[in-house]
Each structure stands twice: as structure tokens, then as C-alpha cells.
Amino acid sequence: MRKRILVLMSALFATAFSLFSGAGTAQTTTATPDATATTVPTTGVVADATAVVTSHTDVAVGAYILRLSNVSPQNGTFDVDMWLWFKWKGADVHPDQTFEIVNGGNVQKGTPSVVDDNGVNYSQVRVQATIFHDFDVRRFPLDNHIITIELEDANLNGAQLTYKVDEGMALDPSVRVSGWKVALQPTQVVDHVYATDYGLHSAGPDASKYSRLTLAVSLDRTSYGPLFKSFWISALAVLLGLLAFLIKSDDLDARFGMGVGSIFAASANAFVITGALPPTTAVTLAEQINLIAVGVIFIAVFLSIFSLRLRYQDREEASLKLDWYAMWTLGIIYLILNMLALMFDFSGGNG
């Protein structure tokens, strides 16, 4: 009997001890999260958020243009293939990775690698891109242009990074653009100010200002070949319209057939010219020359009608005299108006 009582007491004691130990463990386990919670930041800022760069870095930029292609005033684009290099001091910025072509699209960048160039960071990267440019076509097809490639840093504003022009800017000798002479113009660096701070209020007014480097290339027409190719049809139409004055005005089929056919030829040439131009409010040189042709031919047809009326009035001599003077006068007027159009800009509007 005593043994049973001792065994029962031992079991009760063991059970009580195990319950006490479990409660202590549970209390310790639940206390751990409370201790950890006191160390979590309460600012709401992402743990790995990048600090705003407060230092200033000068970055020397150079370019070597390998190719200019697909120059299209009609589409307002051209393609460029070039090498860019960057030189700077400091380890907290990477301008070779953060630059962007402001007026470019479909930009393809090579993989840059930074090397130590006598204590200066040096990196070069090959870039291919389609550049958007507003071509001034008011003097088409004798138009000259200065096309630009504009670079900015996508992350750092003007207070944090400033571009400088490095030595060695050049065009590859193989660069060719059909119909134009290509030449590299002086590179410029300006502070470009945007009309917004992009929501980065901590940067103050500097958030709206970025250093912009502009590469400029001139395209100058090398000959009057494009002018001849565009207008030999309308010039021929004018010539045929004037030669119609050598035919008697009462020969209706031949006389008026040549005049009306000339107007259709000049009008068709106008559609060809319009198809080669971008939308513009200006009356381009090409359109001026074609309008002169259409106007001269129309006046020639009108004078042929007047000459025919003189024939019907039995005033043959007056009709022949009118035809003779009309042919030469209109021919001279046509040449003078074309010379004036070539010498002066009467386009109006903008290109």
C-alpha cells in the first residue's frame, strides 16, 4: 500500500514539473518577437533605398561617329552608330551606364567597362540609335541641315554632374550621306531646364536642371542635281505649253491639247514632290517652283483662248502677234520667277 502511494505521488510530481517547464518555455518563446519588433525601423523608407548624391562630378565626354544612315527629312529621323567615352573621378557615379540620348529611340548600348587611366576613370561604350530631328525643308531640294545628338544623364541633375567636351571628337572618314557633304560641328554643353522637378522635392530647383551635351553634324547640299531631277518634268511641261503658241489658235486639238497636257504633267509632279516632304505649313522651294510652272501654263492656255477669239473676229495678224509676244514674255517671266525663288526665301511658315 505504501509503495502504491509513493508511486502515485512521484507521478503527480513529474507531471507538475513538466507543466511548469512548458509554461516557462512558452513564455520565453512569445517574448522573442517583442524584442525583435523593437528593432524594426518605423520611417517607412525602403531598406536598400539609394541615398541622394550630394557631391558634384565633372565628366569629360567624347564621341567618334562611325556611320550616319537612313537620313530621312520626310520621317524626321536618322540612324547613328558611334563610340562614346567618359572620363571622371570618383567611385559614387557611373556616367557610362546612366547616360541617355534625349532625342533618340531604339537605343542599343554595348557593355561598358571602367579602366584606370592615370588615376581617372575611363569607360567607352558603342551606341546605335535612331535619332529624331525636326528637318527644316523650306529650301528643299536645296536644303542644308545641322542634325544633333543630345546626351544627358538620366539620374543626376546639373548640381550633381556636369558634362565637359573631351578632345578627340571626330567623324570617321567613311561617313557618307548621299546628296550632302558631312562635317562635324563644334560640340556644345548647356544646362537644360525642364518645367518640372519630377517630384524629387529634396533636390530643390536643381532637380529641373540637367547638363546636356549636343553633338552637331552639318549636311550641306553638294550640287543642283536634286533640283534638276525634281523639276525637269515641270520645266519640260512649261516648254511644251509655250511651244503651243507656234500652232495656230484655231487648230484646237493640237493647240489646247498641248496646254492642257502640260498642266496635268506639272500637277502630277506636285504630287511627287509632296510625297517626298514631311507635313509642313511652309510653301517649300520645290512647291514654289512647281506653282510657278502651273501658273505660267495656265496663263498660256488663257491667252490661247483669247487668241482664238481674235481668229474668230478675223483678226489673224493680231492673233499671231499675241502668240509671239506671249510665248517670249511668259518664258522670260518663268525664268525670272525661278531665279527669284532660288535667291530668296518666300516660304513663310516654318519647316
C-alpha positions in Angstrom: 0.0 0.0 0.0 2.8 2.4 0.9 4.6 1.6 -2.4 1.5 2.5 -4.4 1.1 5.8 -2.6 4.8 6.6 -3.3 4.5 5.7 -7.0 1.3 7.9 -7.3 3.0 10.9 -5.6 6.1 10.5 -7.8 3.8 10.5 -11.0 2.0 13.6 -9.8 5.3 15.4 -9.0 6.7 14.6 -12.5 3.5 15.8 -14.2 3.6 19.1 -12.3 7.2 19.7 -13.1 6.7 19.1 -16.8 3.8 21.6 -16.9 5.9 24.2 -15.1 8.8 23.8 -17.5 6.4 24.0 -20.6 4.9 27.3 -19.3 8.3 28.8 -18.9 9.4 27.8 -22.4 6.2 29.2 -23.9 6.7 32.4 -22.1 10.3 32.7 -23.4 9.2 31.9 -27.0 6.5 34.5 -27.0 8.8 37.1 -25.6 11.3 36.8 -28.5 9.1 38.5 -31.2 8.5 41.5 -28.9 12.2 42.0 -28.5 12.7 41.8 -32.3 9.8 44.2 -33.0 11.5 47.0 -31.1 14.4 47.0 -33.7 12.3 47.4 -36.9 12.6 51.0 -38.3 9.3 52.9 -38.3 10.2 55.5 -41.1 8.6 53.6 -44.0 11.7 54.1 -46.2 12.8 51.0 -48.2 15.8 49.4 -46.5 18.0 49.5 -49.7 16.9 52.9 -51.0 19.8 54.7 -52.7 20.9 57.9 -51.0 20.8 61.1 -53.0 24.2 62.0 -54.4 25.3 65.3 -52.8 28.8 65.6 -54.4 29.5 67.1 -57.8 31.3 65.3 -60.6 32.7 66.7 -63.9 32.5 64.1 -66.7 34.5 64.6 -69.9 32.6 63.1 -72.9 34.0 62.2 -76.3 32.5 60.7 -79.5 33.6 59.0 -82.6 30.8 58.7 -85.2 31.2 55.6 -87.3 28.1 55.9 -89.5 25.1 58.1 -90.4 22.4 56.3 -92.3 18.8 56.5 -93.3 18.7 60.2 -93.2 15.0 61.0 -93.9 13.6 64.5 -93.8 10.2 63.0 -94.6 10.2 60.8 -91.5 12.3 63.3 -89.4 14.8 60.6 -88.4 18.3 59.4 -89.0 20.4 56.4 -87.6 23.7 56.8 -85.9 26.4 54.3 -85.0 29.1 55.7 -82.7 31.6 55.2 -79.9 31.2 57.3 -76.7 33.8 57.6 -74.0 33.6 59.0 -70.5 36.3 60.2 -68.1 35.7 61.2 -64.5 37.0 60.9 -60.9 35.2 59.3 -58.0 33.5 56.0 -57.3 30.0 57.1 -56.4 28.7 57.8 -60.0 28.7 55.7 -63.2 28.0 58.1 -66.1 28.9 55.4 -68.7 25.8 53.5 -67.5 23.3 56.2 -66.7 23.6 58.4 -69.8 20.7 58.7 -72.2 20.2 60.1 -75.7 17.4 62.6 -75.2 16.3 62.8 -78.8 16.9 59.1 -79.6 14.9 55.9 -79.8 15.7 52.3 -80.2 18.9 52.9 -78.4 21.3 49.9 -78.2 24.2 50.2 -75.8 27.2 47.9 -75.6 28.6 46.8 -72.2 30.9 49.4 -70.7 34.0 48.6 -68.7 35.9 51.0 -66.5 39.6 51.2 -66.5 42.1 53.3 -64.6 43.7 55.9 -66.9 46.4 57.5 -64.8 44.1 57.9 -61.8 41.0 58.8 -63.9 38.0 56.5 -64.6 37.8 55.8 -68.3 35.0 53.9 -70.0 33.9 53.6 -73.6 30.6 52.2 -75.0 29.3 51.6 -78.5 25.9 53.1 -79.2 23.5 52.6 -82.0 20.2 54.6 -82.1 17.5 56.2 -84.2 17.6 60.0 -83.7 14.6 62.2 -84.1 15.2 65.5 -85.8 12.9 68.3 -87.0 14.3 68.9 -90.5 13.8 72.4 -92.0 12.6 71.6 -95.5 11.7 75.1 -96.6 14.5 75.1 -99.2 14.0 71.6 -100.4 15.6 70.2 -102.6 18.5 72.6 -101.9 18.1 72.3 -98.1 21.1 72.2 -95.7 20.7 70.9 -92.2 22.5 70.7 -88.9 21.5 67.5 -87.2 22.1 66.9 -83.5 22.6 64.1 -81.0 21.7 65.2 -77.4 23.1 63.4 -74.3 22.0 63.8 -70.7 22.5 61.8 -67.5 19.2 60.0 -66.7 19.8 60.0 -62.9 22.0 63.0 -61.9 21.0 66.6 -62.3 23.2 69.6 -63.1 24.2 70.1 -59.5 25.4 66.6 -59.3 27.0 66.1 -62.7 28.3 68.4 -65.5 29.4 67.3 -68.9 32.6 68.6 -70.4 33.8 68.2 -74.0 36.7 65.9 -74.3 39.4 66.1 -77.0 39.3 63.7 -79.9 35.7 64.3 -81.2 35.7 63.1 -84.9 33.8 61.7 -87.8 35.1 58.5 -89.4 36.4 59.3 -92.9 34.0 56.7 -94.3 30.9 58.6 -93.2 28.8 59.4 -96.3 25.3 60.7 -96.7 24.0 60.7 -100.3 23.5 64.2 -101.7 25.1 66.0 -98.8 28.6 66.9 -97.6 29.0 65.8 -94.0 31.1 67.8 -91.4 31.4 67.7 -87.6 30.4 71.0 -85.9 31.6 72.3 -82.5 30.1 70.3 -79.6 28.2 72.3 -77.0 27.3 71.8 -73.4 24.4 73.7 -71.9 22.2 73.5 -68.8 18.8 72.3 -70.0 16.0 73.3 -67.6 12.8 71.3 -67.6 9.4 72.6 -66.4 9.2 70.1 -63.6 11.2 68.8 -60.7 10.0 65.3 -61.4 8.6 65.1 -57.9 12.1 65.0 -56.3 11.4 67.8 -53.8 14.6 67.2 -51.7 16.8 68.3 -54.6 15.2 71.8 -54.8 15.4 73.8 -58.0 18.4 71.7 -59.2 16.0 68.8 -59.9 14.8 70.7 -63.0 18.3 71.4 -64.5 20.4 68.8 -66.3 23.7 69.1 -68.1 23.1 68.4 -71.8 25.9 67.7 -74.4 24.9 68.3 -78.0 26.9 66.7 -80.9 26.2 68.6 -84.1 26.8 67.4 -87.7 26.2 69.6 -90.8 24.7 68.4 -94.0 25.3 70.7 -97.0 24.0 70.0 -100.5 26.8 69.4 -102.9 25.1 70.2 -106.2 22.0 71.2 -108.0 21.4 67.6 -109.1 18.3 67.1 -106.8 16.8 70.3 -108.2 17.2 69.1 -111.8 15.8 65.6 -111.0 12.8 67.1 -109.3 11.8 69.7 -111.9 12.9 68.6 -115.3 9.4 67.3 -115.9 7.7 70.5 -114.9 10.2 72.6 -116.9 9.5 70.4 -119.9 5.8 70.9 -119.4 6.3 74.7 -119.4 8.3 74.4 -122.6 5.6 72.4 -124.4 3.0 74.8 -123.1 4.9 77.8 -124.6 5.6 76.0 -127.9 1.9 75.6 -128.3 1.8 79.3 -129.3 3.6 78.3 -132.6 0.4 76.4 -133.6 -2.5 78.4 -135.0 -5.1 79.0 -132.3 -7.9 77.7 -134.4 -6.1 74.3 -134.6 -7.9 73.3 -131.4 -6.8 69.8 -130.8 -3.1 70.5 -131.1 -3.1 73.9 -129.6 -5.1 73.2 -126.5 -4.1 69.6 -126.2 -0.5 70.6 -125.5 -1.6 73.2 -123.0 -3.9 71.0 -121.0 -1.5 68.1 -121.1 1.3 70.4 -119.7 -0.9 71.4 -116.8 -1.6 67.7 -116.0 2.2 66.9 -116.1 3.0 69.8 -113.8 0.2 68.8 -111.4 1.4 65.2 -111.3 4.9 66.4 -110.4 3.4 68.3 -107.5 2.1 65.1 -106.0 5.6 63.5 -106.4 7.1 66.5 -104.5 4.5 66.3 -101.7 5.2 62.7 -101.2 8.9 63.4 -100.6 8.2 66.1 -97.9 7.1 65.9 -94.2 3.9 67.7 -93.2 4.7 71.4 -93.1 2.9 74.7 -93.1 5.6 76.3 -95.2 5.5 76.6 -99.0 8.8 74.9 -99.8 11.1 75.9 -102.6 10.1 72.8 -104.5 6.4 73.7 -104.3 7.1 77.4 -105.3 8.9 76.3 -108.4 6.1 73.9 -109.3 3.5 76.5 -108.7 5.3 78.9 -111.0 5.2 76.2 -113.7 1.5 75.6 -113.3 0.7 79.3 -113.2 2.7 80.0 -116.4 1.0 77.1 -118.2 -2.5 78.2 -117.1 -1.9 81.8 -118.3 -0.7 80.3 -121.6 -3.9 78.4 -122.0 -5.9 81.5 -121.1 -4.1 83.6 -123.8 -4.6 80.8 -126.3 -8.4 81.2 -125.7 -8.1 85.0 -126.2 -6.0 84.4 -129.4 -8.7 82.0 -130.7 -11.4 84.8 -130.2 -9.2 87.1 -132.3 -9.2 84.5 -135.0 -13.0 84.2 -134.9 -13.1 88.0 -135.3 -10.9 87.7 -138.5 -8.0 89.4 -136.8 -5.4 86.9 -137.7 -2.5 89.3 -137.6 -3.4 90.4 -134.1 -3.7 86.7 -133.1 -0.3 85.8 -134.4 1.3 88.9 -132.8 -0.3 87.9 -129.4 1.0 84.4 -129.7 4.5 85.6 -130.5 4.7 88.1 -127.6 3.0 85.7 -125.2 5.5 82.9 -125.8 8.6 85.0 -125.2 7.1 87.1 -122.4 5.9 84.1 -120.4 9.2 82.3 -121.0 11.2 85.2 -119.6 8.7 85.6 -116.6 9.1 81.9 -115.9 12.9 82.2 -115.7 12.9 85.4 -113.6 10.4 84.0 -111.1 12.5 80.8 -110.7 15.7 82.8 -110.2 13.9 84.9 -107.5 12.7 81.8 -105.8 16.2 80.3 -105.7 17.7 83.6 -104.4 15.2 84.5 -101.8 13.2 82.6 -99.2 9.5 83.2 -99.8 8.4 80.1 -98.0 6.7 81.6 -94.9 5.6 79.4 -92.0 8.2 77.0 -90.5 9.9 74.0 -91.9 
